[in-house]
């Protein structure tokens, strides 16, 4: 279906040194710009981030320091990139939560203030999640091929979860790994945990997680991505603030253990 547009619409995606909007940098920006007349324009731009690319990030996008060593810094291409988005609406996948904020942050660091106050934003991931609900009822229909009877009855939902899980094991076998980009489930607990764990939480609420170096870091607030122990050493009052705040008891127990360890290093 051809798009019904009043303004150009720029679909874009970023590859970055990490997921922290404030401290991470863009290393690749690709876009497809669709004009109201149906014409399209596309480009793929590699950027030297001016910092080492963490191995964990390279493992995701396969871009190494060597590949971007001779590429321009973002500040050198910032104005040309801004021109692509001027007067255009913006689209992407998870773009509203990540790509757009990081792009604007990079532009501002380069002294380029792109006015997007009148732009419209289309996040394809959000549409996907709304139109294809990720509920147990939807999962049961997808994996088991039947409607879920008595949904939201605790026992019915528990039985359905068990049936869905067994169907996942049947579907995501090693024989099917090519279809699923090399990913598959094996019939053991380690495989199940690996697939079902998104963050390596230190506390159950996910306020504190382990980074790629197995260091406990904050997963929220002004110190997001910073070592908890390091922050408590530099600013002990932050520990007091958390202990007095509306955080789960489990989180408070975790930070108390880290704070006590940090105090021993003072």
N, C-alpha and C positions, 0 to 999 in steps of 0.2 A: 504494500500500500504506500503510495506517495504521501509525504508529509504535507499537511496544510499549514503553512507557515506565513506569519506576517513579518517576522524578523529572521535573520540567519540563526541557525541552531548549531552550536559547537558541542559535539561529543568529544570528550577527552578523557585520558587516563594518565596517571602518574606512576612511575616506579621511583622509589625513594630509598634513603639510607635507613629508614625505620618508620615508626608510626606515631612519633611524637610531633604534633603540629608545630611546637615551638622550637625544638632543637634539631629536628631532622631536616634533610635537604632533598631537593628533587635531583634525580640523575637521568630521568628520561621523561619526556612529555610528548605524547602522540595525540593528534586530533584529526577529526573528520568534521569539516564545516559544511553544513547543508544550507543552501540558499533557497529562498522562496520559489525560484524558478526551477528547482530540482537539481541545479548544478552542485557538484561537490568539490571540495578541495581538502587534501589531506597531507600531513607531514609528520615525521618522526624526528624528534630533536633529542640528542644526547648532551648531557651537561656534566661538567666537572663539579662535584659538590663541594670541593674545597675541604673535604674531611675524608678519613678512611671509611670505606663501606664495610659495615660489620659482616662477618662471615654468615651470620644467620639471615641477613637480608639478601646476600648474594645467592644463598641456597634457594631462595624463593624466585628471584628474577634473573639469576645467572649473569648479572652484570658485575664485573670486577673493577678494581681500581685502575688496572692497566687499560681496560677498554675505554675509560673516560679521561685518562690522564692528559690527552691532548685536545680535549673538548673545551668549549668556552665555559667560563663561569656564568652562573645565572644572571648576575648583574650586567653581563655583556650582551645578553639576548632578551633581557626583561622587557624592554620597550617594544621589540618586535613581537614578543609573545602577547603583550597587552593589546596590541593592534588587532590580533586575531579575534580577541573577545569583545572588542569595542563594538557597541551597538547590537550585540548578539545575545540570544538567550543561551543557557548552558545546560548540558546534559551529561550524565555519566552513570556509573554503577557504584553505588555507595558514595557518590560524589558530594552530596550535601553534608555528610559527616566527616569526610576526609579530604578528598581531592580539592574541592573548592576552598576550604579553610587554609590548607597548606599552600595552595597557589597564591592566594591573597597575601599570606604571611611572607612568602618569598618575594613577591612584588614590592611589598612595603619595605622589606629589608633593603631592596635595591633602589628605594626612593621613587617607586612608581605607584601612584595611587589610582588604581582602576576603579572607576565608579560603577558599581553593580547594583546600586540602589533601585534602579528601575528594570533590572533584568529579571527574567523568569527562570526557575530552576526545575529541571526534570531529573528525578533520580529513578533510574530503571529498576534498581534493586527494590526500592520501596513499592513500586507498582507490582513487581513479581511477588513480594511477600503478601500484599493485599489480595491479589487475584488468585494466588496459589497458597492458601493458608497452611501454616506449619503447625497444625493442631493434631492431637491424637486421632481425632475422627478422620481427618484428611489422610494421615499416615496409614491408618487401618484400611481405608478404601484403596489407597495406592498399592500397598504391599500385599494385602490379603484379598483384594478384589471383591469386597463385600461391605455393605454399610455397617457401621458400628451401632449395635442395639444397646439401649440403656446407657448411652454416653453420659458421663458425669456421675454415674454410680461408681463408688470407689472400687468395688470388686470387679465390675465390668471393665472399668478403665485399666485395672491392674492386669486382668486376663488379656485384654487387648494389647497392652504394652509387651507382654510376654510373647504373644503371637506375632506382633510386628517384629520384634527382635529376632525370632527364629526365621522369619521370612527374609530379614536383612542378611542373615548368615547364608541363606540359600541363594540369594541374589548376588551378593558381592563376593564371589568365589575367585580363586586364583585364575580359573579358566576365563573369567570375565574381566581381567585386569586391563586389557587393552581398551575395552569400551569405557572404562572408568579411569583412564589416564594413568594406568599403572598401580592404582590403589585397589586393595582388596582386603577383606577380613579373613582372618584365620580363626579357628574355633578354640580360642584360648583367651583368658582374662586380660592378658597384657595387650593384645590386639584391640580388644573392645575398649579398654581404658584409653589407649592411644588415640583412637578415633573420636571418643566422646568427650575428651578433655580439651577445651579450647584455651584456657589460661592455666598456668601452673600456679594455682592459688596457694598461698601460705595460710591465709584464713579462709573460712568458708564463704564469706561475703565477697571475696575477691578484691578487697581494698589493698591487700599486700600480695604481690606475686613475685615469682622468681624470674629474673631476666635470663638472657642466653648464657650468662656466666654463673648461673645458680646463686645470684645475689638477690636478697629480698629487697624489692623496690616498691615505692608507692605507686598505686594504680589509679590515683585520683588527685585532684587539687593542684596547688601551685608547685608541689614537689614531684609531680608525676614523672616516673622514670628514674628518680634519684634514689640512691641507697638509703634505706630506712635508718640503718645504724649511723651512717655519715650525717644525715640530717639531725638525728638526736644528739650527736656529738656537738654539732655546730649550733643547734637551736633546741636546747632541752625543753623550752616552753611549748614547742610543738607537740611533744609527748603529753604534757599537761593538758593542752587544749583538746587533744583526742580523748584523753581519759575522762574529761568533763563533758565531752560531746555526745551526740546521739549515735554512737557506734555500737555494734553488737558486742556482747560480752566476750565472744570468741576472739573478735578482732582486738579487743583490749588486752586479753590474755597474751595474744601473739606479740603485740607491740611492747608489752611489759617485759616479756622474755628478751626481746631484742634490745630494749632500753637498758635492761640490767647488764646485758653483755657489753653494750656500748659504754656504760658507766665504768666498767672495769678497765677500759682503755683510756679513760680520761687522764 
